Amino acid sequence: MDRKIRAFLAIVEEGTLTAAAERVALAQPSLTKLLKRLEAELGAPLFERLPRGVVLTPFGERFHERARRIEAEYRFAVEELRALKNGHLPVLNIGAGPLYHMLHIPIVCEALTREFPRTRLNVVAAINRVTMPMLARGELDVVCGELSPEEQIYGVDSIPLMEAEQGIIMRRGHRLADAPMDADHLAGETWVLFQHDDRVLRALERFMGAGRHAFTVAVTTSSHATGLRIVSGSDYLMLGPAQLAPVIEEAGLLVRRPITPIRRFETGVSLRHSARSIPIVARLVELVAASTARQTEHLGVPMP
């Protein structure tokens, strides 16, 4: 890829010329020279110099959109050619949200390691806020989890597979185990939330009447397993995909569906368009689709 564009993107992401120079392994004067050449070619200043760094000018913001696409297309081309030359991927990097990494990905990995023994699988378990930027940067090949219109990325395709909804997780014997799951009965309860997902918190706030029924969030955790352990030893409640009921019930916990849904969301596979023709990626999509279809049929959850 053009060195000037690579330098430009490094400056945008790092915010200072010093940090950007280190990132692209150049002396700062050399980086500055590349930037000046790029600005001369475009005929416009791309950055405004500040005492503690740089910010994009309106010209720079517009060019940034195009530069990111140029960089993405370059990565896609490299990916396609390497897969074509080698006939396989040395490593397949998979991102997965809790519903997928706890229920579907273990089954998929077992099949892929048997069918593609020369490829090592690397699974990153996290929410979209973590995995989608990694997919955009080329650090992940596919992401299995929530599909969100606001997280659309250039060159990334989304394949809808199943609809999920938030359920309420509690320990067996909890005083609310047989109670209606509505805001009146859940008022005053204490919650554990998985990661720092503002969408889930906002949905819970709406469900609780936007302030009419008080509740407390005591713990946020990046580990779904940690959240379940906390709930199992306390009277705390936790939000999690209701479709995870088989795994959660194996841990001795209950999953209750609220009378009025707290949050429904579409889930599936996100992957770079350039990766769709790679055999192991295409097979992963097939396996995940088959696994989610079995669960949908078993639970009677409507497809989106």
C-alpha positions in Angstrom: 0.0 0.0 0.0 1.1 3.6 -0.7 3.4 4.7 2.1 1.8 8.2 2.3 -1.6 6.7 2.9 -0.2 4.3 5.5 1.5 7.3 7.2 -1.7 9.3 7.1 -3.8 6.6 8.7 -1.2 6.1 11.4 -1.3 9.8 12.3 -5.1 9.7 12.5 -5.2 6.7 14.7 -2.3 7.8 17.0 -3.1 11.5 17.2 0.5 12.6 17.3 3.3 12.6 14.8 5.7 11.1 17.3 3.5 8.1 18.0 2.6 7.6 14.4 6.3 7.7 13.4 7.0 4.9 15.9 4.1 2.9 14.6 5.3 2.9 10.9 9.0 2.6 11.9 10.0 6.0 10.5 11.9 8.9 11.9 9.6 11.8 12.5 11.1 14.1 9.9 10.6 11.3 7.3 6.9 11.0 8.4 6.4 14.7 8.2 7.9 14.7 4.7 5.4 12.0 3.6 2.5 14.0 5.0 3.6 17.2 3.2 3.9 15.3 -0.1 0.4 13.9 0.4 -1.1 17.3 1.2 0.7 18.8 -1.8 -0.8 16.0 -4.1 -4.3 16.6 -2.7 -3.9 20.4 -2.7 -5.4 20.7 0.8 -4.2 20.6 4.5 -5.2 17.4 6.1 -4.4 18.1 9.8 -4.6 21.1 12.1 -1.5 21.2 14.4 -2.3 21.6 18.1 0.0 21.9 21.1 -0.5 18.3 22.0 -1.1 16.6 18.7 -3.1 16.9 15.5 -6.7 16.8 14.5 -8.2 16.3 11.0 -9.4 19.3 9.0 -12.6 19.0 7.1 -10.5 18.0 4.1 -8.7 15.4 6.2 -12.0 14.0 7.4 -13.3 13.5 3.9 -10.0 12.0 2.7 -10.0 9.7 5.8 -13.1 8.0 4.6 -11.5 7.2 1.2 -8.1 6.2 2.8 -9.7 3.7 5.1 -11.4 2.0 2.1 -8.1 2.0 0.1 -6.4 0.3 3.1 -9.3 -2.2 3.5 -9.2 -3.1 -0.2 -5.5 -3.6 0.0 -5.9 -6.0 3.0 -8.7 -7.8 1.2 -6.5 -8.4 -1.9 -3.6 -9.6 0.2 -5.9 -12.0 2.0 -7.4 -13.4 -1.2 -4.0 -13.9 -2.8 -2.4 -15.6 0.2 -5.3 -18.0 0.5 -5.2 -18.7 -3.2 -1.4 -19.3 -3.1 -1.3 -21.5 0.0 -4.6 -23.3 -0.5 -5.5 -22.8 3.2 -5.3 -20.3 6.1 -2.6 -21.0 8.7 -4.8 -19.4 11.4 -8.5 -18.7 11.4 -9.4 -15.9 13.8 -13.0 -16.1 15.1 -14.7 -13.5 17.2 -17.8 -14.6 19.1 -20.3 -13.1 21.5 -21.6 -15.1 24.5 -24.5 -16.9 22.7 -22.1 -18.2 20.0 -18.9 -18.8 22.0 -20.7 -20.7 24.7 -23.2 -22.7 22.6 -22.3 -22.9 18.9 -18.5 -22.3 18.4 -17.4 -25.4 20.4 -19.4 -27.6 18.0 -18.1 -25.7 15.0 -14.5 -25.8 16.1 -14.6 -29.6 16.6 -15.8 -30.1 13.0 -13.3 -27.5 11.5 -10.2 -29.0 13.3 -11.2 -32.4 11.9 -11.9 -31.2 8.4 -9.0 -28.6 8.1 -6.2 -30.0 10.2 -3.6 -27.6 8.8 -5.4 -24.5 10.1 -5.2 -23.5 13.8 -8.3 -21.8 15.3 -8.1 -18.8 17.5 -11.3 -17.7 19.2 -11.8 -14.3 20.8 -14.8 -14.2 23.1 -16.1 -10.7 23.5 -19.0 -8.4 22.5 -19.2 -6.6 19.2 -17.8 -3.3 20.5 -14.5 -5.3 20.8 -14.7 -7.8 17.9 -16.1 -5.6 15.1 -13.2 -3.1 15.2 -10.8 -6.1 15.2 -12.7 -7.5 12.1 -12.3 -4.1 10.4 -8.6 -4.0 11.1 -8.1 -7.6 9.8 -7.3 -9.1 13.2 -10.3 -11.3 13.0 -11.6 -13.2 9.9 -15.2 -13.7 11.1 -17.4 -12.5 13.9 -20.4 -14.5 15.2 -22.8 -12.5 17.3 -25.2 -9.6 17.2 -25.8 -7.9 13.9 -26.2 -4.2 14.3 -26.9 -1.6 11.6 -24.9 1.0 13.3 -21.8 -1.3 13.2 -21.8 -1.7 9.4 -18.2 -1.7 8.1 -17.1 -1.2 4.5 -16.3 -4.5 2.8 -18.0 -6.6 5.6 -21.0 -8.8 4.8 -23.6 -9.8 7.4 -25.5 -13.1 7.3 -28.6 -13.2 9.6 -29.1 -16.5 11.3 -31.3 -16.3 14.3 -33.1 -13.8 16.6 -32.2 -13.7 20.2 -33.6 -11.9 23.3 -32.4 -11.0 26.7 -33.5 -13.3 29.5 -33.2 -12.9 33.2 -30.7 -15.3 34.9 -31.0 -16.2 38.6 -30.0 -18.9 41.0 -32.3 -21.8 41.7 -34.3 -21.0 44.8 -34.3 -17.3 44.2 -37.3 -15.6 45.7 -38.4 -14.5 42.2 -38.0 -17.9 40.6 -41.7 -18.3 40.2 -42.7 -14.7 40.1 -43.9 -12.8 37.0 -40.9 -11.2 35.3 -42.2 -7.6 35.1 -41.0 -4.3 36.4 -43.2 -4.3 39.5 -41.7 -7.6 40.7 -38.1 -6.7 39.7 -38.1 -3.3 41.4 -35.2 -2.8 43.8 -33.2 -5.8 42.5 -29.5 -5.8 42.0 -28.0 -6.8 38.7 -24.8 -8.1 37.1 -24.2 -6.9 33.5 -22.0 -8.6 30.9 -19.4 -6.0 29.8 -20.1 -2.3 29.4 -22.8 -2.5 26.7 -24.8 0.7 26.9 -27.5 -0.8 24.7 -28.3 -3.5 27.3 -28.3 -0.9 30.1 -30.7 1.4 28.2 -33.0 -1.5 27.4 -33.1 -2.5 31.1 -33.8 1.1 32.1 -36.7 1.3 29.6 -38.1 -2.0 30.9 -38.0 -0.7 34.4 -40.1 2.3 33.5 -37.4 4.8 32.8 -36.9 5.7 36.5 -40.3 4.6 37.9 -38.8 1.4 39.3 -35.4 1.6 40.9 -32.7 -1.0 40.3 -28.9 -1.3 41.0 -26.1 -2.5 38.8 -23.5 -3.9 41.2 -21.1 -5.5 38.8 -20.1 -5.2 35.2 -17.8 -7.9 33.9 -16.1 -8.9 30.7 -16.4 -12.6 31.6 -19.7 -14.2 31.1 -18.5 -17.1 33.3 -17.6 -14.7 36.1 -21.1 -13.2 35.9 -22.7 -16.6 36.2 -20.6 -17.5 39.2 -21.6 -14.3 41.0 -25.3 -14.9 40.3 -25.0 -18.5 41.5 -23.7 -17.4 44.9 -26.0 -14.4 45.5 -29.5 -13.0 44.9 -28.2 -10.8 42.1 -29.9 -11.0 38.7 -28.1 -11.0 35.3 -29.1 -10.3 31.7 -28.1 -12.8 29.1 -29.4 -14.4 25.9 -32.4 -16.5 26.7 -31.2 -18.9 24.0 -28.3 -19.8 26.3 -30.7 -21.6 28.6 -29.1 -25.1 27.9 -25.7 -23.9 29.0 -26.9 -21.8 31.9 -29.2 -24.5 33.3 -26.2 -26.9 33.2 -24.6 -24.5 35.6 -27.5 -24.9 38.0 -29.1 -21.5 37.2 -32.5 -20.5 35.8 -33.3 -18.3 32.8 -36.6 -16.6 32.9 -38.2 -14.7 30.0 -39.8 -11.4 30.9 -43.4 -10.8 30.2 -42.5 -7.9 28.0 -39.2 -8.5 26.1 -36.4 -6.4 27.4 -34.4 -6.5 24.2 -34.6 -8.6 21.0 -31.7 -8.5 18.5 -30.7 -10.2 15.3 -27.6 -12.4 15.4 -25.5 -14.1 12.7 -22.1 -14.0 11.1 -20.1 -11.0 9.9 -17.2 -11.5 7.7 -15.1 -9.7 5.1 -16.4 -10.1 1.6 -13.0 -11.2 0.5 -13.0 -14.1 2.9 -16.3 -15.7 1.7 -14.5 -17.8 -1.0 -12.0 -19.3 1.4 -13.0 -22.9 2.0 -12.7 -23.0 5.8 -14.6 -19.7 6.2 -17.4 -20.9 3.9 -17.5 -24.1 5.9 -17.6 -22.2 9.2 -20.7 -20.3 8.0 -22.4 -23.5 7.0 -21.7 -25.1 10.4 -22.8 -22.1 12.4 -26.0 -21.8 10.3 -26.8 -25.5 10.8 -26.2 -25.2 14.6 -28.4 -22.1 15.0 -31.1 -23.7 12.8 -31.2 -26.7 15.1 -31.5 -24.5 18.1 -34.2 -22.4 16.5 -36.2 -25.5 15.6 -35.7 -26.9 19.1 -36.7 -23.7 21.0 -39.3 -22.5 18.5 -37.5 -19.2 18.2 -38.7 -17.4 15.0 -36.1 -16.6 12.4 -35.6 -12.9 11.7 
